Amino acid sequence: MQSQTEINHVESDAEVAASFSVMQELRPHLRDRASYAAKIARQRAQGYRLLAAWRDGVIVGLAGYRVQDNLLYGHFVYVDDLVVTAVLHRSGTGASLLQAARQQAVALGCSHFILDTGLHMALAQRFYFRQGLLATGMHFVEPLPQVAA
């Protein structure tokens, strides 16, 4: 019998802690649960939401997103993070998470659904194309010097 996947928003501190190991697969620079939880709390204050795919009571995938507004896209959802634990790649979990985030965007009256991926991530790019997303630009980044707080 195949396990059923449920997708729900991460709401509690315990659920945030339970999501750490999956998020760390995408963001290996995250070193510990406490600092991860603090980052999630700061991002939540800025409107960040985290959807989790649960299988047999365990988080197996995550989609972090936020609603934004700008002059280019108007009202839109930006997907910050999309990850499925490695053993479930190609299981449809990523597509389900992306669809759940897209449904949130539609329900919130957004006009666009946007995410970025690295130029070196050809498999991710193919996945996004299959999900109906189109590459319309390049994302430019400049690391800034860190000022002591």
Secondary structure, 3 states (H helix, E strand, C coil): CCCCEEEEECCCHHHHHHHHHHHHHHCCCCCCHHHHHHHHHHHHHCCCEEEEEEECCEEEEEEEEEEEEECCCEEEEEEEEEEECHHHCCCCHHHHHHHHHHHHHHHCCCCEEEECCCCCCHHHHHHHHHCCCCCCCCCCCCCCCCCCC
